[in-house]
Each structure stands twice: as structure tokens, then as C-alpha cells.
Amino acid sequence: NEDEKPMIHSDQGWHYQMKQYRHDLKKRGITQSMSRKGNCYDNAVIENFFGILKSEFLYLKKFENIEHFKQELEQYIDYYNHTRIKTKLKGMSPIQYRTHASKAVS
């Protein structure tokens, strides 16, 4: 989709700082985002998500091929955003929480 603007977030590992890597991202229209040096909190939210993704999805399934993986991943992310509740979000899914929070502000 031409309207999509993908972003990749990482720590400051040497491989993420390599000129060729950064060039390849730019060539593909991907914006790079890195944690600030010594600030683990920048990555905390995404690290938490990937931990959950691995334990609830990746380690529990076998995939026939990359297309099957993509299809299952898309379904999992939809479930995660719309259905899966989190205690930290007052027992709501991320989408429910955002909707609830935006109504409270309006």
C-alpha cells in the first residue's frame, strides 16, 4: 500500500548503525528508529510485545511456508490488538483501551 510508512525500531547495536543497513532501509522507504544510548525504556514496550508474541504464537505453531507464517501472524496481531486483554490496560484490549481513553478526553 502506497500510504503505508513502515518503521523499524531497534537498539543501537553495531549492525543497525552500519551505513549499508541504513541505506537499504532508506531505499525501501523504511524509517529507522533507535533507542537512545543507555536507555532501556525506549525498547521496553516492543521487547514486551515480542516476548508475548514468541510465547503465545511463534513457539506454539508450525508454519508450512512464509506465506502461511504471514497469514497466521496477521491473524495473531489482529487478536492481540482487538481481543487479547491486558491487566495493565484495565482488562481491555489495546484498541478498546485507546477508544475508551479517547472518549474520556473528549
Backbone atoms as SQL, in Angstrom:
CREATE TABLE atoms (id INTEGER PRIMARY KEY, chain TEXT, resi INTEGER, resn TEXT, atom TEXT, x REAL, y REAL, z REAL);
INSERT INTO atoms VALUES
  (1, 'A', 1, 'ASN', 'N', 0.838, -1.168, 0.000),
  (2, 'A', 1, 'ASN', 'CA', 0.000, 0.000, 0.000),
  (3, 'A', 1, 'ASN', 'C', 0.892, 1.243, 0.000),
  (4, 'A', 2, 'GLU', 'N', 0.625, 2.156, -0.889),
  (5, 'A', 2, 'GLU', 'CA', 1.465, 3.345, -1.037),
  (6, 'A', 2, 'GLU', 'C', 1.366, 4.298, 0.155),
  (7, 'A', 3, 'ASP', 'N', 0.265, 4.228, 0.924),
  (8, 'A', 3, 'ASP', 'CA', 0.082, 5.122, 2.069),
  (9, 'A', 3, 'ASP', 'C', 0.821, 4.652, 3.312),
  (10, 'A', 4, 'GLU', 'N', 1.279, 3.414, 3.319),
  (11, 'A', 4, 'GLU', 'CA', 1.964, 2.872, 4.487),
  (12, 'A', 4, 'GLU', 'C', 3.360, 3.448, 4.610),
  (13, 'A', 5, 'LYS', 'N', 3.745, 3.724, 5.851),
  (14, 'A', 5, 'LYS', 'CA', 5.075, 4.259, 6.128),
  (15, 'A', 5, 'LYS', 'C', 5.694, 3.392, 7.223),
  (16, 'A', 6, 'PRO', 'N', 6.273, 2.256, 6.835),
  (17, 'A', 6, 'PRO', 'CA', 6.820, 1.340, 7.842),
  (18, 'A', 6, 'PRO', 'C', 7.988, 1.933, 8.616),
  (19, 'A', 7, 'MET', 'N', 8.094, 1.495, 9.883),
  (20, 'A', 7, 'MET', 'CA', 9.173, 1.942, 10.759),
  (21, 'A', 7, 'MET', 'C', 9.749, 0.718, 11.440),
  (22, 'A', 8, 'ILE', 'N', 11.050, 0.713, 11.627),
  (23, 'A', 8, 'ILE', 'CA', 11.700, -0.374, 12.350),
  (24, 'A', 8, 'ILE', 'C', 12.411, 0.236, 13.553),
  (25, 'A', 9, 'HIS', 'N', 12.176, -0.352, 14.728),
  (26, 'A', 9, 'HIS', 'CA', 12.787, 0.143, 15.949),
  (27, 'A', 9, 'HIS', 'C', 13.793, -0.875, 16.450),
  (28, 'A', 10, 'SER', 'N', 14.947, -0.412, 16.883),
  (29, 'A', 10, 'SER', 'CA', 15.981, -1.321, 17.372),
  (30, 'A', 10, 'SER', 'C', 16.797, -0.634, 18.462),
  (31, 'A', 11, 'ASP', 'N', 17.686, -1.408, 19.049),
  (32, 'A', 11, 'ASP', 'CA', 18.657, -0.808, 19.953),
  (33, 'A', 11, 'ASP', 'C', 19.784, -0.232, 19.097),
  (34, 'A', 12, 'GLN', 'N', 20.884, 0.153, 19.732),
  (35, 'A', 12, 'GLN', 'CA', 21.986, 0.758, 18.978),
  (36, 'A', 12, 'GLN', 'C', 23.088, -0.241, 18.657),
  (37, 'A', 13, 'GLY', 'N', 22.729, -1.479, 18.416),
  (38, 'A', 13, 'GLY', 'CA', 23.708, -2.483, 18.035),
  (39, 'A', 13, 'GLY', 'C', 24.481, -2.046, 16.798),
  (40, 'A', 14, 'TRP', 'N', 25.733, -2.485, 16.712),
  (41, 'A', 14, 'TRP', 'CA', 26.604, -2.033, 15.612),
  (42, 'A', 14, 'TRP', 'C', 26.010, -2.350, 14.251),
  (43, 'A', 15, 'HIS', 'N', 25.318, -3.489, 14.126),
  (44, 'A', 15, 'HIS', 'CA', 24.763, -3.887, 12.833),
  (45, 'A', 15, 'HIS', 'C', 23.628, -2.963, 12.395),
  (46, 'A', 16, 'TYR', 'N', 22.912, -2.339, 13.352),
  (47, 'A', 16, 'TYR', 'CA', 21.846, -1.402, 12.997),
  (48, 'A', 16, 'TYR', 'C', 22.394, -0.036, 12.601),
  (49, 'A', 17, 'GLN', 'N', 23.658, 0.220, 12.935),
  (50, 'A', 17, 'GLN', 'CA', 24.266, 1.502, 12.619),
  (51, 'A', 17, 'GLN', 'C', 25.093, 1.467, 11.331),
  (52, 'A', 18, 'MET', 'N', 25.244, 0.297, 10.747),
  (53, 'A', 18, 'MET', 'CA', 26.054, 0.166, 9.532),
  (54, 'A', 18, 'MET', 'C', 25.458, 0.987, 8.386),
  (55, 'A', 19, 'LYS', 'N', 26.335, 1.661, 7.659),
  (56, 'A', 19, 'LYS', 'CA', 25.907, 2.515, 6.550),
  (57, 'A', 19, 'LYS', 'C', 25.072, 1.743, 5.526),
  (58, 'A', 20, 'GLN', 'N', 25.467, 0.529, 5.172),
  (59, 'A', 20, 'GLN', 'CA', 24.741, -0.249, 4.171),
  (60, 'A', 20, 'GLN', 'C', 23.332, -0.609, 4.656),
  (61, 'A', 21, 'TYR', 'N', 23.217, -0.968, 5.931),
  (62, 'A', 21, 'TYR', 'CA', 21.911, -1.308, 6.506),
  (63, 'A', 21, 'TYR', 'C', 20.986, -0.090, 6.460),
  (64, 'A', 22, 'ARG', 'N', 21.496, 1.059, 6.907),
  (65, 'A', 22, 'ARG', 'CA', 20.692, 2.277, 6.913),
  (66, 'A', 22, 'ARG', 'C', 20.304, 2.680, 5.488),
  (67, 'A', 23, 'HIS', 'N', 21.227, 2.508, 4.551),
  (68, 'A', 23, 'HIS', 'CA', 20.956, 2.806, 3.142),
  (69, 'A', 23, 'HIS', 'C', 19.849, 1.900, 2.600),
  (70, 'A', 24, 'ASP', 'N', 19.924, 0.599, 2.915),
  (71, 'A', 24, 'ASP', 'CA', 18.915, -0.347, 2.436),
  (72, 'A', 24, 'ASP', 'C', 17.527, -0.023, 2.992),
  (73, 'A', 25, 'LEU', 'N', 17.467, 0.384, 4.264),
  (74, 'A', 25, 'LEU', 'CA', 16.177, 0.776, 4.844),
  (75, 'A', 25, 'LEU', 'C', 15.605, 1.973, 4.097),
  (76, 'A', 26, 'LYS', 'N', 16.451, 2.991, 3.906),
  (77, 'A', 26, 'LYS', 'CA', 16.005, 4.208, 3.226),
  (78, 'A', 26, 'LYS', 'C', 15.525, 3.908, 1.811),
  (79, 'A', 27, 'LYS', 'N', 16.269, 3.058, 1.105),
  (80, 'A', 27, 'LYS', 'CA', 15.921, 2.686, -0.266),
  (81, 'A', 27, 'LYS', 'C', 14.539, 2.035, -0.332),
  (82, 'A', 28, 'ARG', 'N', 14.164, 1.335, 0.738),
  (83, 'A', 28, 'ARG', 'CA', 12.877, 0.638, 0.796),
  (84, 'A', 28, 'ARG', 'C', 11.776, 1.473, 1.449),
  (85, 'A', 29, 'GLY', 'N', 12.099, 2.719, 1.799),
  (86, 'A', 29, 'GLY', 'CA', 11.105, 3.603, 2.390),
  (87, 'A', 29, 'GLY', 'C', 10.783, 3.283, 3.842),
  (88, 'A', 30, 'ILE', 'N', 11.744, 2.681, 4.547),
  (89, 'A', 30, 'ILE', 'CA', 11.550, 2.310, 5.945),
  (90, 'A', 30, 'ILE', 'C', 12.281, 3.314, 6.829),
  (91, 'A', 31, 'THR', 'N', 11.566, 3.889, 7.782),
  (92, 'A', 31, 'THR', 'CA', 12.155, 4.824, 8.729),
  (93, 'A', 31, 'THR', 'C', 12.796, 4.047, 9.864),
  (94, 'A', 32, 'GLN', 'N', 14.009, 4.415, 10.214),
  (95, 'A', 32, 'GLN', 'CA', 14.724, 3.747, 11.299),
  (96, 'A', 32, 'GLN', 'C', 14.554, 4.530, 12.595),
  (97, 'A', 33, 'SER', 'N', 14.289, 3.809, 13.666),
  (98, 'A', 33, 'SER', 'CA', 14.169, 4.394, 14.996),
  (99, 'A', 33, 'SER', 'C', 15.060, 3.589, 15.923),
  (100, 'A', 34, 'MET', 'N', 15.906, 4.269, 16.690),
  (101, 'A', 34, 'MET', 'CA', 16.795, 3.576, 17.633),
  (102, 'A', 34, 'MET', 'C', 16.616, 4.117, 19.030),
  (103, 'A', 35, 'SER', 'N', 16.819, 3.232, 19.986),
  (104, 'A', 35, 'SER', 'CA', 16.818, 3.647, 21.387),
  (105, 'A', 35, 'SER', 'C', 17.946, 4.634, 21.617),
  (106, 'A', 36, 'ARG', 'N', 17.745, 5.509, 22.568),
  (107, 'A', 36, 'ARG', 'CA', 18.855, 6.368, 22.975),
  (108, 'A', 36, 'ARG', 'C', 19.865, 5.526, 23.731),
  (109, 'A', 37, 'LYS', 'N', 21.090, 5.877, 23.643),
  (110, 'A', 37, 'LYS', 'CA', 22.154, 5.123, 24.298),
  (111, 'A', 37, 'LYS', 'C', 21.900, 5.032, 25.808),
  (112, 'A', 38, 'GLY', 'N', 21.958, 3.825, 26.321),
  (113, 'A', 38, 'GLY', 'CA', 21.798, 3.602, 27.757),
  (114, 'A', 38, 'GLY', 'C', 20.380, 3.730, 28.270),
  (115, 'A', 39, 'ASN', 'N', 19.390, 3.833, 27.374),
  (116, 'A', 39, 'ASN', 'CA', 18.013, 3.980, 27.820),
  (117, 'A', 39, 'ASN', 'C', 17.204, 2.753, 27.421),
  (118, 'A', 40, 'CYS', 'N', 17.132, 1.778, 28.318),
  (119, 'A', 40, 'CYS', 'CA', 16.422, 0.536, 28.014),
  (120, 'A', 40, 'CYS', 'C', 14.917, 0.747, 27.926),
  (121, 'A', 41, 'TYR', 'N', 14.406, 1.849, 28.473),
  (122, 'A', 41, 'TYR', 'CA', 12.955, 2.064, 28.479),
  (123, 'A', 41, 'TYR', 'C', 12.407, 2.345, 27.091),
  (124, 'A', 42, 'ASP', 'N', 13.236, 2.834, 26.173),
  (125, 'A', 42, 'ASP', 'CA', 12.780, 3.043, 24.802),
  (126, 'A', 42, 'ASP', 'C', 12.314, 1.738, 24.181),
  (127, 'A', 43, 'ASN', 'N', 12.974, 0.655, 24.532),
  (128, 'A', 43, 'ASN', 'CA', 12.662, -0.638, 23.937),
  (129, 'A', 43, 'ASN', 'C', 11.694, -1.470, 24.772),
  (130, 'A', 44, 'ALA', 'N', 11.375, -1.059, 25.976),
  (131, 'A', 44, 'ALA', 'CA', 10.613, -1.892, 26.896),
  (132, 'A', 44, 'ALA', 'C', 9.276, -2.359, 26.317),
  (133, 'A', 45, 'VAL', 'N', 8.534, -1.484, 25.685),
  (134, 'A', 45, 'VAL', 'CA', 7.209, -1.846, 25.169),
  (135, 'A', 45, 'VAL', 'C', 7.329, -2.867, 24.045),
  (136, 'A', 46, 'ILE', 'N', 8.223, -2.634, 23.104),
  (137, 'A', 46, 'ILE', 'CA', 8.346, -3.563, 21.982),
  (138, 'A', 46, 'ILE', 'C', 8.988, -4.872, 22.423),
  (139, 'A', 47, 'GLU', 'N', 9.929, -4.818, 23.362),
  (140, 'A', 47, 'GLU', 'CA', 10.531, -6.048, 23.880),
  (141, 'A', 47, 'GLU', 'C', 9.468, -6.895, 24.565),
  (142, 'A', 48, 'ASN', 'N', 8.577, -6.258, 25.315),
  (143, 'A', 48, 'ASN', 'CA', 7.475, -6.968, 25.963),
  (144, 'A', 48, 'ASN', 'C', 6.573, -7.620, 24.915),
  (145, 'A', 49, 'PHE', 'N', 6.225, -6.863, 23.871),
  (146, 'A', 49, 'PHE', 'CA', 5.375, -7.403, 22.816),
  (147, 'A', 49, 'PHE', 'C', 6.026, -8.613, 22.151),
  (148, 'A', 50, 'PHE', 'N', 7.307, -8.515, 21.805),
  (149, 'A', 50, 'PHE', 'CA', 7.981, -9.636, 21.142),
  (150, 'A', 50, 'PHE', 'C', 8.071, -10.857, 22.054),
  (151, 'A', 51, 'GLY', 'N', 8.252, -10.640, 23.353),
  (152, 'A', 51, 'GLY', 'CA', 8.252, -11.763, 24.295),
  (153, 'A', 51, 'GLY', 'C', 6.919, -12.487, 24.299),
  (154, 'A', 52, 'ILE', 'N', 5.835, -11.713, 24.316),
  (155, 'A', 52, 'ILE', 'CA', 4.489, -12.299, 24.273),
  (156, 'A', 52, 'ILE', 'C', 4.262, -12.986, 22.936),
  (157, 'A', 53, 'LEU', 'N', 4.649, -12.323, 21.859),
  (158, 'A', 53, 'LEU', 'CA', 4.486, -12.884, 20.517),
  (159, 'A', 53, 'LEU', 'C', 5.176, -14.247, 20.402),
  (160, 'A', 54, 'LYS', 'N', 6.381, -14.340, 20.923),
  (161, 'A', 54, 'LYS', 'CA', 7.110, -15.611, 20.859),
  (162, 'A', 54, 'LYS', 'C', 6.413, -16.693, 21.673),
  (163, 'A', 55, 'SER', 'N', 6.032, -16.373, 22.914),
  (164, 'A', 55, 'SER', 'CA', 5.461, -17.411, 23.786),
  (165, 'A', 55, 'SER', 'C', 4.040, -17.799, 23.411),
  (166, 'A', 56, 'GLU', 'N', 3.257, -16.872, 22.901),
  (167, 'A', 56, 'GLU', 'CA', 1.860, -17.175, 22.567),
  (168, 'A', 56, 'GLU', 'C', 1.658, -17.583, 21.113),
  (169, 'A', 57, 'PHE', 'N', 2.618, -17.300, 20.259),
  (170, 'A', 57, 'PHE', 'CA', 2.418, -17.537, 18.833),
  (171, 'A', 57, 'PHE', 'C', 3.553, -18.348, 18.206),
  (172, 'A', 58, 'LEU', 'N', 4.735, -17.788, 18.170),
  (173, 'A', 58, 'LEU', 'CA', 5.836, -18.375, 17.419),
  (174, 'A', 58, 'LEU', 'C', 6.215, -19.772, 17.894),
  (175, 'A', 59, 'TYR', 'N', 6.353, -19.961, 19.213),
  (176, 'A', 59, 'TYR', 'CA', 6.804, -21.247, 19.742),
  (177, 'A', 59, 'TYR', 'C', 5.714, -22.319, 19.732),
  (178, 'A', 60, 'LEU', 'N', 4.462, -21.928, 19.497),
  (179, 'A', 60, 'LEU', 'CA', 3.343, -22.877, 19.576),
  (180, 'A', 60, 'LEU', 'C', 2.883, -23.399, 18.219),
  (181, 'A', 61, 'LYS', 'N', 3.381, -22.840, 17.151),
  (182, 'A', 61, 'LYS', 'CA', 2.885, -23.196, 15.814),
  (183, 'A', 61, 'LYS', 'C', 4.005, -23.686, 14.902),
  (184, 'A', 62, 'LYS', 'N', 3.582, -24.434, 13.909),
  (185, 'A', 62, 'LYS', 'CA', 4.478, -24.821, 12.817),
  (186, 'A', 62, 'LYS', 'C', 3.905, -24.201, 11.550),
  (187, 'A', 63, 'PHE', 'N', 4.785, -23.690, 10.714),
  (188, 'A', 63, 'PHE', 'CA', 4.341, -22.993, 9.520),
  (189, 'A', 63, 'PHE', 'C', 4.779, -23.768, 8.284),
  (190, 'A', 64, 'GLU', 'N', 3.870, -23.860, 7.336),
  (191, 'A', 64, 'GLU', 'CA', 4.128, -24.610, 6.101),
  (192, 'A', 64, 'GLU', 'C', 5.121, -23.875, 5.198),
  (193, 'A', 65, 'ASN', 'N', 5.015, -22.557, 5.193),
  (194, 'A', 65, 'ASN', 'CA', 5.872, -21.724, 4.355),
  (195, 'A', 65, 'ASN', 'C', 5.757, -20.275, 4.828),
  (196, 'A', 66, 'ILE', 'N', 6.449, -19.374, 4.181),
  (197, 'A', 66, 'ILE', 'CA', 6.455, -17.972, 4.614),
  (198, 'A', 66, 'ILE', 'C', 5.081, -17.339, 4.467),
  (199, 'A', 67, 'GLU', 'N', 4.350, -17.699, 3.440),
  (200, 'A', 67, 'GLU', 'CA', 3.005, -17.137, 3.248),
  (201, 'A', 67, 'GLU', 'C', 2.078, -17.577, 4.374),
  (202, 'A', 68, 'HIS', 'N', 2.173, -18.829, 4.781),
  (203, 'A', 68, 'HIS', 'CA', 1.375, -19.325, 5.903),
  (204, 'A', 68, 'HIS', 'C', 1.751, -18.577, 7.178),
  (205, 'A', 69, 'PHE', 'N', 3.053, -18.356, 7.391),
  (206, 'A', 69, 'PHE', 'CA', 3.515, -17.592, 8.549),
  (207, 'A', 69, 'PHE', 'C', 2.913, -16.186, 8.547),
  (208, 'A', 70, 'LYS', 'N', 2.986, -15.494, 7.398),
  (209, 'A', 70, 'LYS', 'CA', 2.460, -14.133, 7.305),
  (210, 'A', 70, 'LYS', 'C', 0.966, -14.085, 7.615),
  (211, 'A', 71, 'GLN', 'N', 0.237, -15.047, 7.093),
  (212, 'A', 71, 'GLN', 'CA', -1.205, -15.109, 7.322),
  (213, 'A', 71, 'GLN', 'C', -1.515, -15.314, 8.807),
  (214, 'A', 72, 'GLU', 'N', -0.819, -16.245, 9.432),
  (215, 'A', 72, 'GLU', 'CA', -1.025, -16.520, 10.858),
  (216, 'A', 72, 'GLU', 'C', -0.585, -15.331, 11.719),
  (217, 'A', 73, 'LEU', 'N', 0.513, -14.685, 11.340),
  (218, 'A', 73, 'LEU', 'CA', 0.992, -13.527, 12.090),
  (219, 'A', 73, 'LEU', 'C', -0.028, -12.389, 12.024),
  (220, 'A', 74, 'GLU', 'N', -0.580, -12.156, 10.848),
  (221, 'A', 74, 'GLU', 'CA', -1.592, -11.107, 10.696),
  (222, 'A', 74, 'GLU', 'C', -2.807, -11.401, 11.586),
  (223, 'A', 75, 'GLN', 'N', -3.224, -12.661, 11.643),
  (224, 'A', 75, 'GLN', 'CA', -4.355, -13.046, 12.499),
  (225, 'A', 75, 'GLN', 'C', -4.010, -12.842, 13.972),
  (226, 'A', 76, 'TYR', 'N', -2.779, -13.197, 14.370),
  (227, 'A', 76, 'TYR', 'CA', -2.373, -13.033, 15.762),
  (228, 'A', 76, 'TYR', 'C', -2.352, -11.550, 16.146),
  (229, 'A', 77, 'ILE', 'N', -1.799, -10.705, 15.291),
  (230, 'A', 77, 'ILE', 'CA', -1.728, -9.273, 15.601),
  (231, 'A', 77, 'ILE', 'C', -3.129, -8.683, 15.704),
  (232, 'A', 78, 'ASP', 'N', -4.038, -9.123, 14.854),
  (233, 'A', 78, 'ASP', 'CA', -5.431, -8.684, 14.958),
  (234, 'A', 78, 'ASP', 'C', -6.010, -9.112, 16.307),
  (235, 'A', 79, 'TYR', 'N', -5.789, -10.357, 16.697),
  (236, 'A', 79, 'TYR', 'CA', -6.234, -10.863, 18.002),
  (237, 'A', 79, 'TYR', 'C', -5.609, -10.041, 19.129),
  (238, 'A', 80, 'TYR', 'N', -4.314, -9.810, 19.053),
  (239, 'A', 80, 'TYR', 'CA', -3.600, -9.072, 20.098),
  (240, 'A', 80, 'TYR', 'C', -4.182, -7.667, 20.268),
  (241, 'A', 81, 'ASN', 'N', -4.452, -6.991, 19.168),
  (242, 'A', 81, 'ASN', 'CA', -4.940, -5.616, 19.223),
  (243, 'A', 81, 'ASN', 'C', -6.413, -5.491, 19.591),
  (244, 'A', 82, 'HIS', 'N', -7.232, -6.441, 19.143),
  (245, 'A', 82, 'HIS', 'CA', -8.683, -6.305, 19.288),
  (246, 'A', 82, 'HIS', 'C', -9.306, -7.166, 20.382),
  (247, 'A', 83, 'THR', 'N', -8.696, -8.297, 20.715),
  (248, 'A', 83, 'THR', 'CA', -9.349, -9.253, 21.602),
  (249, 'A', 83, 'THR', 'C', -8.591, -9.508, 22.890),
  (250, 'A', 84, 'ARG', 'N', -7.288, -9.676, 22.809),
  (251, 'A', 84, 'ARG', 'CA', -6.475, -10.058, 23.972),
  (252, 'A', 84, 'ARG', 'C', -6.477, -8.936, 25.008),
  (253, 'A', 85, 'ILE', 'N', -6.918, -9.264, 26.216),
  (254, 'A', 85, 'ILE', 'CA', -6.970, -8.246, 27.259),
  (255, 'A', 85, 'ILE', 'C', -5.657, -8.202, 28.037),
  (256, 'A', 86, 'LYS', 'N', -5.391, -7.030, 28.611),
  (257, 'A', 86, 'LYS', 'CA', -4.192, -6.840, 29.428),
  (258, 'A', 86, 'LYS', 'C', -4.603, -6.205, 30.750),
  (259, 'A', 87, 'THR', 'N', -4.082, -6.722, 31.831),
  (260, 'A', 87, 'THR', 'CA', -4.354, -6.169, 33.152),
  (261, 'A', 87, 'THR', 'C', -3.931, -4.710, 33.225),
  (262, 'A', 88, 'LYS', 'N', -2.757, -4.381, 32.641),
  (263, 'A', 88, 'LYS', 'CA', -2.258, -3.010, 32.663),
  (264, 'A', 88, 'LYS', 'C', -3.178, -2.036, 31.932),
  (265, 'A', 89, 'LEU', 'N', -4.037, -2.571, 31.063),
  (266, 'A', 89, 'LEU', 'CA', -4.975, -1.730, 30.304),
  (267, 'A', 89, 'LEU', 'C', -6.386, -1.850, 30.881),
  (268, 'A', 90, 'LYS', 'N', -6.469, -2.085, 32.181),
  (269, 'A', 90, 'LYS', 'CA', -7.748, -2.181, 32.898),
  (270, 'A', 90, 'LYS', 'C', -8.639, -3.280, 32.328),
  (271, 'A', 91, 'GLY', 'N', -8.024, -4.399, 31.942),
  (272, 'A', 91, 'GLY', 'CA', -8.777, -5.543, 31.432),
  (273, 'A', 91, 'GLY', 'C', -9.329, -5.360, 30.031),
  (274, 'A', 92, 'MET', 'N', -8.771, -4.419, 29.282),
  (275, 'A', 92, 'MET', 'CA', -9.223, -4.174, 27.910),
  (276, 'A', 92, 'MET', 'C', -8.125, -4.541, 26.920),
  (277, 'A', 93, 'SER', 'N', -8.528, -4.724, 25.678),
  (278, 'A', 93, 'SER', 'CA', -7.543, -4.915, 24.613),
  (279, 'A', 93, 'SER', 'C', -6.939, -3.549, 24.286),
  (280, 'A', 94, 'PRO', 'N', -5.798, -3.498, 23.577),
  (281, 'A', 94, 'PRO', 'CA', -5.218, -2.198, 23.226),
  (282, 'A', 94, 'PRO', 'C', -6.185, -1.276, 22.474),
  (283, 'A', 95, 'ILE', 'N', -6.932, -1.811, 21.536),
  (284, 'A', 95, 'ILE', 'CA', -7.877, -0.985, 20.768),
  (285, 'A', 95, 'ILE', 'C', -9.003, -0.487, 21.677),
  (286, 'A', 96, 'GLN', 'N', -9.541, -1.370, 22.517),
  (287, 'A', 96, 'GLN', 'CA', -10.598, -0.961, 23.444),
  (288, 'A', 96, 'GLN', 'C', -10.087, 0.130, 24.383),
  (289, 'A', 97, 'TYR', 'N', -8.874, -0.040, 24.872),
  (290, 'A', 97, 'TYR', 'CA', -8.299, 0.932, 25.810),
  (291, 'A', 97, 'TYR', 'C', -8.132, 2.295, 25.141),
  (292, 'A', 98, 'ARG', 'N', -7.576, 2.305, 23.911),
  (293, 'A', 98, 'ARG', 'CA', -7.402, 3.571, 23.202),
  (294, 'A', 98, 'ARG', 'C', -8.739, 4.259, 22.940),
  (295, 'A', 99, 'THR', 'N', -9.731, 3.464, 22.538),
  (296, 'A', 99, 'THR', 'CA', -11.062, 4.017, 22.277),
  (297, 'A', 99, 'THR', 'C', -11.648, 4.587, 23.558),
  (298, 'A', 100, 'HIS', 'N', -11.538, 3.847, 24.645),
  (299, 'A', 100, 'HIS', 'CA', -12.048, 4.285, 25.956),
  (300, 'A', 100, 'HIS', 'C', -11.336, 5.558, 26.406),
  (301, 'A', 101, 'ALA', 'N', -10.020, 5.582, 26.255),
  (302, 'A', 101, 'ALA', 'CA', -9.224, 6.749, 26.690),
  (303, 'A', 101, 'ALA', 'C', -9.566, 7.978, 25.855),
  (304, 'A', 102, 'SER', 'N', -9.771, 7.809, 24.547),
  (305, 'A', 102, 'SER', 'CA', -10.074, 8.961, 23.700),
  (306, 'A', 102, 'SER', 'C', -11.463, 9.506, 23.990),
  (307, 'A', 103, 'LYS', 'N', -12.399, 8.649, 24.377),
  (308, 'A', 103, 'LYS', 'CA', -13.747, 9.111, 24.744),
  (309, 'A', 103, 'LYS', 'C', -13.704, 9.880, 26.058),
  (310, 'A', 104, 'ALA', 'N', -12.842, 9.453, 26.974),
  (311, 'A', 104, 'ALA', 'CA', -12.727, 10.116, 28.267),
  (312, 'A', 104, 'ALA', 'C', -12.148, 11.520, 28.113),
  (313, 'A', 105, 'VAL', 'N', -11.272, 11.717, 27.118),
  (314, 'A', 105, 'VAL', 'CA', -10.636, 13.017, 26.883),
  (315, 'A', 105, 'VAL', 'C', -11.602, 13.965, 26.183),
  (316, 'A', 106, 'SER', 'N', -12.453, 13.426, 25.313),
  (317, 'A', 106, 'SER', 'CA', -13.353, 14.291, 24.523),
  (318, 'A', 106, 'SER', 'C', -14.416, 14.948, 25.353);
